[in-house]
């Protein structure tokens, strides 16, 4: 039985100049025609960074209760840990009226301490060592990490927004919710006709074949018959419910085999690439095949893909909506290898102690329902490391066209004399 407790501090990726206002000089930004000569302007300075003197460390209070056991005559090993990590004074890029470009021009914004966040979960690692006959041996290891993330405090408003994409808010961080949950309009279907539009809540840009948003709330907290900014809601969570892994190692006589599988379950992805592939008003050079053959038309109404239009609107791609949310769960074979070691009696006559040949693959296959190129984006947690996961990834869970993990193969030889 184990118990540990620690109070740690980190400054994340905060720059050394974070507390200070800094200035630079550059033609086009701070050169001025003071002496009446446009060909020989005078050099000046502009503020290139806005400082925040009160910035302090992120503080992490970590507690852990663990249990280790070896059972059944050393055939079964198990480790179980329950962890709790409370991170206070989380560091995020500043936002709000005082940091608007109107007041600060091109100055980069500082990191500020903004919230308290808590992670709890279970790490499980279990291994079975087995044999079958005298020549077949195997080791099977299972890894499981549950993950429950909640924001417990945000002074003032009770929330702060994440990064913007195309000048719209994609993520909101609010007390009672997880970090970086997706924020926008809930799509409940496509308008089928003008009659459908007339009997629905009023909505800017409404047209047959475009998105119909859910009337979530008016000023009194009840649907008010019109779609406004108040109708934005939480539409997805990039944090997984749990991650898992399976490690297999087998040997039979001179043959050996190993494989490692990893999976993530319950996480959502904001597929930003759909903006470029599904809406020809932005990218007129090409669209997805599915969009070309199955977008909405008066003759093809049984679809979730909106009508193709050359002009964007509130009812299509100019706001964040659940259309961009996909289930990011997956299971991937990260590594698989098979090898053969030549008998020592055969090698000894050549002065060779050991010769093994093998074939290895990476990312051999992935099982997923995600409609993007690759569901494996940067993650705040991984199997077996739940009590040390990152807590302040900004923009986590947004697919902006990451290069996919493609299968690769390696042929190798291990030789020793």
C-alpha positions as CSV (number, residue, x, y, z in Angstrom):
1,X,0.0,0.0,0.0
2,X,1.3,3.4,-0.9
3,X,0.3,7.0,-0.2
4,X,2.0,10.2,-1.5
5,X,1.3,13.9,-1.4
6,X,3.1,16.8,-3.1
7,X,2.7,20.5,-3.6
8,X,4.5,21.5,-6.8
9,X,4.8,24.6,-8.9
10,X,5.3,25.1,-12.6
11,X,5.5,28.0,-15.0
12,X,4.4,26.0,-18.0
13,X,5.6,27.7,-21.2
14,X,5.6,31.3,-19.9
15,X,8.2,33.5,-21.4
16,X,10.7,35.4,-19.2
17,X,9.4,38.7,-20.5
18,X,5.8,37.9,-19.4
19,X,5.7,40.5,-16.5
20,X,7.1,43.4,-18.7
21,X,6.0,45.7,-21.4
22,X,8.6,45.4,-24.2
23,X,9.2,47.5,-27.3
24,X,10.6,46.9,-30.7
25,X,11.5,49.0,-33.8
26,X,10.6,47.9,-37.2
27,X,9.9,49.6,-40.6
28,X,6.3,49.6,-41.4
29,X,5.3,49.6,-37.8
30,X,7.3,52.3,-36.0
31,X,9.1,54.3,-38.6
32,X,7.6,57.8,-39.0
33,X,7.9,60.7,-41.5
34,X,8.7,63.3,-38.8
35,X,11.1,65.4,-40.9
36,X,8.9,65.6,-44.0
37,X,11.0,63.0,-45.8
38,X,9.0,59.9,-46.9
39,X,12.2,58.3,-48.2
40,X,14.2,58.7,-45.0
41,X,11.7,58.2,-42.1
42,X,12.8,58.3,-38.5
43,X,13.0,55.1,-36.5
44,X,10.5,54.8,-33.6
45,X,9.3,52.1,-31.2
46,X,6.1,50.1,-30.8
47,X,5.0,47.9,-28.0
48,X,5.4,44.3,-29.0
49,X,4.4,42.6,-25.7
50,X,2.0,43.6,-23.0
51,X,3.2,42.7,-19.5
52,X,1.4,41.2,-16.5
53,X,3.5,41.8,-13.4
54,X,1.3,39.7,-11.0
55,X,1.8,36.5,-12.9
56,X,2.8,33.7,-10.6
57,X,3.4,29.9,-10.7
58,X,0.7,27.4,-11.4
59,X,0.4,25.4,-8.2
60,X,-0.3,21.6,-8.3
61,X,-1.4,19.7,-5.2
62,X,-1.1,16.0,-6.0
63,X,-2.3,13.1,-3.8
64,X,-2.1,9.4,-4.7
65,X,-3.1,6.2,-3.0
66,X,-1.7,3.0,-4.6
67,X,-1.7,-0.7,-4.2
68,X,0.9,-3.2,-5.6
69,X,0.6,-7.0,-5.5
70,X,2.1,-10.1,-7.0
71,X,-0.2,-13.1,-6.9
72,X,-0.5,-16.8,-8.0
73,X,3.2,-17.7,-7.5
74,X,4.5,-14.6,-9.3
75,X,2.3,-15.1,-12.4
76,X,0.2,-12.0,-11.9
77,X,1.3,-8.5,-11.1
78,X,-1.1,-5.6,-10.5
79,X,-0.7,-2.0,-9.6
80,X,-3.7,0.3,-8.9
81,X,-3.5,4.0,-8.2
82,X,-6.2,6.5,-7.3
83,X,-5.0,10.0,-8.0
84,X,-6.2,13.6,-7.4
85,X,-4.5,16.6,-8.9
86,X,-5.7,20.1,-8.0
87,X,-4.1,22.8,-10.2
88,X,-4.6,26.4,-9.0
89,X,-3.7,29.6,-10.8
90,X,-3.8,28.0,-14.2
91,X,-1.8,30.0,-16.8
92,X,-3.7,31.0,-19.9
93,X,-3.3,33.8,-22.5
94,X,-4.9,37.0,-21.4
95,X,-8.3,38.0,-22.8
96,X,-11.0,40.6,-22.2
97,X,-11.6,44.3,-23.1
98,X,-8.3,45.6,-21.7
99,X,-6.4,43.3,-24.0
100,X,-8.3,44.0,-27.2
101,X,-6.2,44.9,-30.3
102,X,-7.9,48.4,-30.2
103,X,-5.9,49.2,-27.1
104,X,-2.8,47.2,-27.7
105,X,-2.2,47.1,-31.4
106,X,0.2,44.3,-32.4
107,X,1.4,43.6,-28.9
108,X,1.5,39.9,-27.9
109,X,-0.6,39.1,-24.9
110,X,0.8,37.9,-21.5
111,X,0.0,34.7,-19.6
112,X,-2.3,35.3,-16.6
113,X,-3.4,33.2,-13.7
114,X,-7.1,32.5,-14.3
115,X,-8.7,29.4,-12.8
116,X,-8.5,26.3,-10.5
117,X,-8.9,22.9,-12.1
118,X,-9.1,19.4,-10.6
119,X,-8.4,15.9,-12.1
120,X,-9.3,12.6,-10.5
121,X,-9.1,9.1,-11.8
122,X,-7.7,5.6,-11.5
123,X,-4.5,4.1,-13.1
124,X,-4.5,0.3,-13.5
125,X,-1.6,-1.8,-14.7
126,X,-1.9,-5.6,-14.7
127,X,0.4,-8.2,-16.2
128,X,0.1,-12.0,-16.5
129,X,3.1,-14.2,-17.1
130,X,2.1,-17.5,-18.6
131,X,3.4,-20.6,-20.2
132,X,1.9,-23.4,-22.3
133,X,4.2,-26.5,-22.5
134,X,7.9,-26.0,-22.3
135,X,8.4,-23.9,-25.4
136,X,5.6,-21.3,-25.4
137,X,5.8,-18.3,-23.1
138,X,3.8,-15.1,-23.0
139,X,3.4,-11.9,-21.1
140,X,0.2,-9.9,-21.4
141,X,-0.1,-6.4,-19.9
142,X,-3.3,-4.3,-19.7
143,X,-3.3,-0.6,-18.9
144,X,-6.3,1.5,-18.0
145,X,-6.6,5.2,-17.0
146,X,-9.9,6.9,-16.1
147,X,-10.0,10.6,-16.3
148,X,-12.4,13.1,-14.7
149,X,-11.6,16.8,-15.2
150,X,-13.5,19.7,-13.7
151,X,-13.0,23.4,-13.4
152,X,-13.7,24.3,-9.8
153,X,-13.1,28.0,-9.7
154,X,-12.9,31.0,-12.1
155,X,-12.9,34.3,-10.3
156,X,-15.4,36.9,-11.5
157,X,-17.5,35.7,-14.5
158,X,-17.2,32.0,-13.7
159,X,-15.8,31.2,-17.1
160,X,-13.2,32.3,-19.7
161,X,-13.0,31.5,-23.4
162,X,-10.4,29.4,-25.2
163,X,-8.7,30.4,-28.4
164,X,-10.6,31.7,-31.4
165,X,-10.6,30.3,-34.9
166,X,-11.8,32.5,-37.7
167,X,-12.6,35.1,-35.1
168,X,-15.2,32.9,-33.4
169,X,-15.0,31.3,-29.9
170,X,-14.5,27.5,-30.2
171,X,-14.0,26.5,-26.6
172,X,-15.3,27.7,-23.2
173,X,-13.9,27.0,-19.8
174,X,-16.6,27.2,-17.2
175,X,-17.0,26.2,-13.5
176,X,-18.5,22.7,-13.4
177,X,-17.3,21.7,-16.8
178,X,-14.0,20.2,-18.1
179,X,-11.2,22.3,-19.6
180,X,-11.5,23.2,-23.2
181,X,-15.1,22.0,-23.8
182,X,-16.4,23.0,-27.2
183,X,-18.9,25.9,-27.3
184,X,-21.3,26.8,-30.1
185,X,-24.7,26.2,-31.6
186,X,-26.4,22.8,-31.5
187,X,-27.5,21.8,-35.0
188,X,-30.8,20.0,-34.9
189,X,-31.2,19.5,-38.7
190,X,-31.4,21.4,-42.0
191,X,-34.2,23.7,-43.0
192,X,-36.3,21.8,-45.6
193,X,-38.5,24.6,-47.0
194,X,-39.6,28.2,-46.5
195,X,-42.5,26.8,-44.5
196,X,-40.1,25.1,-42.2
197,X,-38.3,28.4,-41.7
198,X,-41.5,30.3,-41.0
199,X,-42.6,28.0,-38.2
200,X,-39.1,27.8,-36.6
201,X,-37.4,30.3,-34.3
202,X,-36.1,33.3,-36.2
203,X,-32.5,32.9,-37.3
204,X,-30.2,35.1,-39.4
205,X,-29.3,33.7,-42.8
206,X,-32.0,30.9,-42.6
207,X,-32.5,29.3,-46.0
208,X,-33.6,25.8,-47.3
209,X,-30.7,23.4,-46.9
210,X,-28.9,25.4,-44.2
211,X,-28.4,24.6,-40.5
212,X,-31.3,24.8,-38.1
213,X,-30.0,25.6,-34.6
214,X,-31.6,24.7,-31.3
215,X,-33.4,27.4,-29.3
216,X,-31.6,26.9,-26.0
217,X,-32.2,30.0,-24.0
218,X,-33.5,33.5,-23.8
219,X,-32.9,36.1,-21.1
220,X,-35.2,34.2,-18.7
221,X,-33.5,30.9,-19.3
222,X,-36.3,29.6,-21.5
223,X,-36.5,29.3,-25.3
224,X,-37.6,32.7,-26.7
225,X,-38.4,31.9,-30.3
226,X,-35.2,33.4,-31.7
227,X,-31.6,32.2,-32.2
228,X,-29.0,34.6,-30.7
229,X,-25.6,34.4,-29.0
230,X,-27.5,33.3,-25.9
231,X,-28.3,30.0,-27.6
232,X,-24.7,28.9,-27.7
233,X,-24.1,25.9,-25.5
234,X,-21.6,23.1,-24.7
235,X,-21.4,20.9,-27.8
236,X,-18.5,18.5,-27.1
237,X,-15.7,17.5,-24.7
238,X,-12.2,16.8,-26.0
239,X,-11.2,15.0,-22.7
240,X,-11.5,11.2,-22.9
241,X,-13.5,9.2,-20.3
242,X,-10.6,6.8,-20.2
243,X,-7.6,5.6,-22.1
244,X,-6.3,2.0,-22.3
245,X,-3.5,-0.1,-23.7
246,X,-2.6,-3.7,-24.3
247,X,0.9,-5.0,-24.5
248,X,1.5,-8.6,-25.8
249,X,4.8,-10.5,-25.8
250,X,5.0,-14.1,-27.0
251,X,7.8,-16.5,-27.7
252,X,7.9,-20.0,-29.1
253,X,11.2,-21.8,-29.4
254,X,13.3,-19.3,-31.6
255,X,10.3,-17.2,-32.7
256,X,9.2,-14.1,-30.8
257,X,6.3,-11.7,-31.3
258,X,5.2,-8.4,-29.6
259,X,2.5,-5.9,-30.1
260,X,1.2,-2.7,-28.4
261,X,-2.3,-1.4,-28.8
262,X,-3.5,2.0,-27.4
263,X,-7.0,3.5,-27.3
264,X,-8.9,6.5,-26.2
265,X,-12.6,6.5,-25.5
266,X,-15.2,9.2,-25.1
267,X,-13.3,12.2,-26.4
268,X,-14.7,14.6,-29.1
269,X,-12.8,16.4,-31.8
270,X,-13.6,19.8,-33.4
271,X,-12.8,19.0,-37.0
272,X,-11.8,22.4,-38.3
273,X,-10.8,20.9,-41.7
274,X,-14.5,20.6,-42.6
275,X,-14.5,24.4,-43.0
276,X,-12.2,23.9,-46.0
277,X,-13.8,20.8,-47.4
278,X,-17.5,21.3,-46.9
279,X,-18.1,25.0,-47.6
280,X,-17.2,26.1,-51.1
281,X,-17.7,29.8,-50.2
282,X,-14.3,29.6,-48.5
283,X,-12.3,27.1,-50.5
284,X,-13.5,27.3,-54.1
285,X,-10.8,24.9,-55.4
286,X,-12.3,21.7,-54.2
287,X,-14.6,19.9,-51.7
288,X,-15.0,16.4,-50.2
289,X,-16.5,13.8,-52.5
290,X,-19.2,13.2,-49.9
291,X,-20.2,16.9,-50.1
292,X,-20.3,16.8,-53.9
293,X,-22.6,13.8,-54.1
294,X,-24.7,14.1,-50.9
295,X,-25.1,17.7,-50.0
296,X,-28.7,19.0,-49.5
297,X,-30.8,19.8,-52.6
298,X,-34.5,20.0,-53.1
299,X,-34.3,16.5,-54.5
300,X,-31.9,15.2,-51.8
301,X,-33.3,16.2,-48.4
302,X,-32.3,13.0,-46.4
303,X,-28.8,14.3,-45.6
304,X,-26.9,16.1,-42.8
305,X,-24.6,17.9,-45.2
306,X,-25.8,21.5,-45.9
307,X,-26.5,22.9,-49.4
308,X,-23.5,24.2,-51.2
309,X,-23.4,28.0,-51.4
310,X,-20.9,30.5,-52.6
311,X,-21.7,32.9,-49.7
312,X,-21.2,32.0,-46.0
313,X,-23.7,33.0,-43.3
314,X,-24.7,32.7,-39.7
315,X,-26.7,29.6,-40.7
316,X,-23.8,27.8,-42.4
317,X,-20.0,28.2,-41.6
318,X,-19.6,31.6,-40.0
319,X,-20.2,30.4,-36.4
320,X,-19.2,27.4,-34.4
321,X,-21.7,24.5,-34.4
322,X,-22.0,20.9,-33.6
323,X,-21.6,20.1,-37.3
324,X,-17.9,20.3,-36.7
325,X,-17.9,17.9,-33.7
326,X,-17.0,14.2,-34.2
327,X,-16.5,11.3,-31.9
328,X,-12.7,11.0,-31.6
329,X,-12.6,7.6,-29.9
330,X,-10.1,5.2,-31.5
331,X,-7.9,2.1,-31.0
332,X,-4.6,1.9,-32.7
333,X,-1.9,-0.7,-33.2
334,X,1.1,1.4,-32.4
335,X,3.7,-1.3,-32.7
336,X,3.9,-4.9,-33.9
337,X,7.1,-7.0,-34.3
338,X,7.9,-10.6,-35.2
339,X,11.4,-12.0,-35.1
340,X,13.4,-15.2,-35.4
341,X,16.7,-16.0,-33.6
342,X,18.9,-18.5,-35.4
343,X,20.1,-21.5,-33.3
344,X,23.4,-21.0,-31.5
345,X,24.7,-24.4,-32.8
346,X,24.3,-23.1,-36.4
347,X,26.1,-19.7,-35.6
348,X,29.0,-21.0,-33.6
349,X,30.9,-22.3,-36.6
350,X,31.0,-18.8,-38.0
351,X,32.1,-17.2,-34.7
352,X,28.7,-15.5,-34.2
353,X,27.1,-15.4,-30.7
354,X,23.6,-14.3,-31.7
355,X,21.8,-13.4,-34.9
356,X,18.2,-12.3,-34.9
357,X,16.2,-11.1,-37.8
358,X,12.9,-9.2,-37.4
359,X,10.1,-7.3,-39.1
360,X,8.5,-4.4,-37.3
361,X,5.5,-2.2,-38.1
362,X,4.3,1.1,-36.5
363,X,0.7,2.4,-36.7
364,X,-0.3,-0.7,-38.6
365,X,-4.0,0.0,-38.3
366,X,-6.5,2.2,-36.5
367,X,-10.1,1.5,-35.6
368,X,-12.2,4.7,-35.3
369,X,-15.4,6.3,-36.4
370,X,-13.7,9.7,-36.7
371,X,-14.3,11.4,-40.1
372,X,-11.0,13.3,-40.2
373,X,-7.5,12.1,-41.2
374,X,-6.3,11.0,-37.8
375,X,-8.1,11.0,-34.4
376,X,-4.8,11.0,-32.4
377,X,-4.2,14.7,-31.7
378,X,-2.2,16.1,-28.8
379,X,-3.6,14.7,-25.6
380,X,-3.7,15.8,-21.9
381,X,-3.4,12.3,-20.7
382,X,-2.1,8.9,-21.7
383,X,-2.6,5.4,-20.4
384,X,-0.7,4.9,-17.2
385,X,0.1,8.6,-16.6
386,X,-3.2,10.0,-15.4
387,X,-1.7,11.6,-12.3
388,X,0.8,13.6,-14.3
389,X,-1.3,14.8,-17.2
390,X,-1.0,18.3,-18.7
391,X,-3.7,20.6,-17.4
392,X,-3.4,23.8,-19.6
393,X,-3.3,22.8,-23.2
394,X,-5.0,25.7,-25.1
395,X,-6.8,24.6,-28.3
396,X,-6.5,20.9,-27.3
397,X,-8.8,18.6,-29.4
398,X,-9.0,20.8,-32.5
399,X,-8.1,19.2,-35.7
400,X,-6.6,21.8,-38.0
401,X,-5.2,19.3,-40.5
402,X,-2.6,17.4,-38.5
403,X,-0.4,15.1,-40.5
404,X,-1.8,11.5,-40.0
405,X,0.1,8.7,-38.4
406,X,0.8,6.5,-41.4
407,X,1.9,2.8,-41.3
408,X,5.6,2.2,-41.6
409,X,7.7,-1.0,-41.7
410,X,11.2,-1.8,-40.6
411,X,13.3,-4.9,-41.5
412,X,16.2,-5.4,-39.0
413,X,19.0,-7.6,-38.0
414,X,20.6,-8.0,-34.5
415,X,24.1,-9.4,-34.7
416,X,26.6,-10.0,-31.9
417,X,30.0,-11.7,-32.0
